[in-house]
Amino acid sequence: MYWCKVARTQSEFNEIAKLNYETFVEEIPQHEPDSSGTRVDPFHEQNTYLIVLADTAIVGMIALRDERPFSLDKKIGKVENFLPHFEKICEIRLMAVRKPHRNGRVFFLLARALSDYCYEQGYDAAVISGTTRQLRLYGQIGFQAFAEPVGEGEAVFIPMVTTRRQYAESVAARLQTKRKLFHPGPVQLTKELAAPFQDFPLSHRSSAFEALCGEVRNRLHLLAEAEPHLLAGSGTLANEAMIAQLKKEQTKGLILVNGEFGKRLKEQAARWQLSFDMLEESWGHAFSLDQIKGKLAGGEYGWLLMVHGETSVGMLNDLDAIGELCADVGVKLCVDAVSTFGALPFSLKKVWLATAVSGKAVGTVSGLAIVFSHHKIEPDPHLPAYLDIGLYGSKVPFTLSYPLLKSFKEALGAYPKRYSLLKERFEMMKMATATWPALAEGYPMLLTFKAEKDFKQFPLDAHLSGFELHAKSGYLKNRNLFQISCIQPSFEADWESLMKFHKVYTEYHQL
């Protein structure tokens, strides 16, 4: 299989030097031949090399650098004098593919890897001294001439530039194979879930919309055993609406924090100026039930706020046990279930308020926020209207997307069968990654791994090879973590490809 990575080892640099000689000495008479059979670029120490491998053999490479002056600066003067304003520019120094592998596929893989890497590094343009022999090839990845040719004889080069927009509109971008997705949202839609977005739009005041709302509410009630309120927005909005209800309580609360999303609940509660204490555990560590019980037994707290599935570390907090503790002492339990709703079956019978969304595990587009309750909520004129759950009740007081609601209804129709599907996928992941550096037990949506030792560069190299692991969020980067989710519709086929990639990747690094 073909795959990409960043070159990091001396053996890789040696192979690149051989490829440079084959291409830029023997094939393109840019440099004089010598007996070494290698050509080290003068800017080698500044270059970053992206390479394509056929299994464990390097068959293509591209080099880039951003230290000034560029080689083009020396040939034509400062390149900015010929270009519109760009925030950050890099120069592509070299691009070469071994002759037996010039089948288009390697070139397009290099082009995608270059685009991905430049985006990761914040470059908004790349310049190159394009050989006249490959103008058609450069054009296929969006390069356009921006100055007069330089050089003479067979070594004439044309100053060329490509941008994010130019690449996105290029032949290479259009012909790229579909990326294989393993992040926990957004979710790629199946044909059935995408179809409603082609329907004729209906007003949220129409009887057909009202009937659809009723169906969605019924299905949600069956799954959660609680009454749903539907809002247009994200999981953060749902949590804001839930926390707004706590503002009315005028009691002190306890917030549990053992990851990024517990931390965000605490920050939201602070913005509402709620009175609360915090019980904090290290990221990925379970809360002590005895400690929670001791805290609640004193009668100081009127509510407890927690995250069910702490996605930042891929662990479940014990909803049932904490629900029992709260019920025993009359404390109102409020739960962020944004990542767990639809991932595994659970009841909200003992929960005062809880939140969920249409995206994530359920499998359709984000944009529908849900707040579940077991009590009648009266309107409160002191709350922002959009966040006042009391205004919602059994109606939709503000604009809601009909196609999204219809797609959500179709997605809910996959339950309870989808629970089994996600569990089977999860067990498959756990078994296949048993030797990987897992951080937590996880739950039927994703697993979390440490990007260390043999896996230190795995997320980036997987990304450059077309596999989208969940690794770009700041809370993951700061802790050197990456995640793999099983909620995407093409998981089975993509998982097989990822395992093949990991096998080749491991074999290569053991050479």
Secondary structure, 3 states (H helix, E strand, C coil): CEEEEECCCHHHHHHHHHHHHHHHHHHCCCCCCCCCCCCCCCCHHHCEEEEEEECCEEEEEEEEECCCCCHHHHHHCCHHHHCCCCCCEEEEEEEEECHHHCCCHHHHHHHHHHHHHHHHHCCCEEEEEEEHHHHHHHHCCCCEECCCCEEECCEEEEEEEEEHHHHHCCHHHHHCCCCEECCCCCCCCCHHHHHHHHCCCCCCCCHHHHHHHHHHHHHHHHHHCCEEEEEECCHHHHHHHHHHHHHCCCCCEEEEECCHHHHHHHHHHHHCCCCEEEEECCCCCCCCHHHHHHHHHCCCCCEEEEECEECCCCEECCHHHHHHHHHHHCCEEEEECCCCCCCCCCCCCCCCEEEEECCHHHCCCCCEEEEEECCCCCCCCCCCHHHCHHHCCCCCCCCCCHHHHHHHHHHHCCCCHHHHHHHHHHHHHHHHCCCCCECCCCECCEEEEECCHHHCCHHHHHHHCCEECECCCHHHHCCCEEEEECCCCCHHHHHHHHHHHHHHHHHHHHC
